[in-house]
Amino acid sequence: MSKRKPKNVTPLDKAKVLMKDWLGNYDIMLLAECGSNKALEIKKAIQLEIMSDGKLFTHLVKKDRVLDYLELDEKYIYKQAEMQMRLGL
């Protein structure tokens, strides 16, 4: 996995990530448009939240938790991806 921030992340790229229920580091990198170190920080912060809720976690995190943490709107991302496809960008 590259440590660099993914270049030119489009809404369509993000929509493809959102088709998954569980997200890993690279998926978080795409959604947050950040490098691998920051993605790992985000994942660890989410895992700490899960542990504080008294639950166990895996190496992946639920999509909903990531969206909440990053304050992203799933419907808006899908709408932007649809617009991108219509315009052929």
C-alpha positions as CSV (number, residue, x, y, z in Angstrom):
1,M,0.0,0.0,0.0
2,S,1.3,3.4,-0.9
3,K,1.9,5.9,1.9
4,R,1.1,8.8,-0.4
5,K,-2.2,10.4,-0.6
6,P,-4.3,9.0,-3.5
7,K,-4.3,11.4,-6.4
8,N,-7.4,12.7,-8.1
9,V,-10.0,10.8,-6.1
10,T,-13.3,11.2,-7.8
11,P,-16.8,10.8,-6.4
12,L,-17.1,7.7,-8.5
13,D,-14.0,6.2,-6.7
14,K,-15.6,7.1,-3.4
15,A,-18.9,5.5,-4.4
16,K,-17.1,2.3,-5.3
17,V,-15.6,2.2,-1.8
18,L,-19.1,2.8,-0.3
19,M,-20.4,-0.4,-1.9
20,K,-18.5,-2.3,0.8
21,D,-19.8,-2.8,4.3
22,W,-16.3,-3.1,5.9
23,L,-13.4,-0.8,5.1
24,G,-9.7,-1.1,5.4
25,N,-6.9,1.4,5.4
26,Y,-6.8,2.0,1.6
27,D,-10.6,2.6,1.6
28,I,-10.2,5.1,4.3
29,M,-7.4,6.8,2.4
30,L,-9.8,7.2,-0.6
31,L,-12.7,8.5,1.4
32,A,-10.6,10.9,3.6
33,E,-8.2,11.7,0.7
34,C,-5.3,11.3,3.0
35,G,-2.1,9.2,3.3
36,S,-1.7,5.8,4.9
37,N,-0.5,7.2,8.3
38,K,-3.5,9.4,8.7
39,A,-5.8,6.6,7.5
40,L,-4.3,4.4,10.2
41,E,-4.9,7.1,12.8
42,I,-8.5,7.4,11.7
43,K,-9.0,3.6,11.9
44,K,-7.4,3.4,15.3
45,A,-9.6,6.2,16.6
46,I,-12.7,4.4,15.3
47,Q,-11.5,1.1,16.9
48,L,-11.1,2.9,20.3
49,E,-14.7,4.1,20.0
50,I,-15.8,0.6,19.3
51,M,-13.8,-0.7,22.3
52,S,-15.3,2.0,24.6
53,D,-18.8,0.7,23.5
54,G,-17.7,-2.6,24.9
55,K,-17.5,-4.4,21.6
56,L,-14.8,-6.3,19.8
57,F,-13.3,-5.1,16.5
58,T,-11.5,-6.6,13.5
59,H,-8.8,-5.2,11.2
60,L,-11.7,-3.7,9.2
61,V,-14.2,-1.1,10.4
62,K,-17.9,-0.7,9.5
63,K,-18.6,1.8,6.7
64,D,-21.1,3.6,8.9
65,R,-18.5,4.3,11.6
66,V,-16.1,5.7,9.0
67,L,-18.7,8.0,7.5
68,D,-19.8,9.2,10.9
69,Y,-16.2,9.9,11.9
70,L,-15.4,11.8,8.7
71,E,-18.8,13.5,8.7
72,L,-19.5,12.4,5.1
73,D,-22.9,12.1,3.6
74,E,-23.2,8.8,1.6
75,K,-26.2,10.0,-0.4
76,Y,-24.3,13.2,-1.5
77,I,-21.3,11.1,-2.6
78,Y,-23.6,8.8,-4.7
79,K,-25.3,11.9,-6.2
80,Q,-21.9,13.4,-7.1
81,A,-20.8,10.1,-8.7
82,E,-24.0,9.9,-10.7
83,M,-23.4,13.5,-11.9
84,Q,-19.8,12.5,-12.9
85,M,-21.1,9.6,-14.9
86,R,-23.7,11.7,-16.7
87,L,-21.1,14.3,-17.7
88,G,-18.6,11.6,-18.7
89,L,-15.8,13.0,-16.5
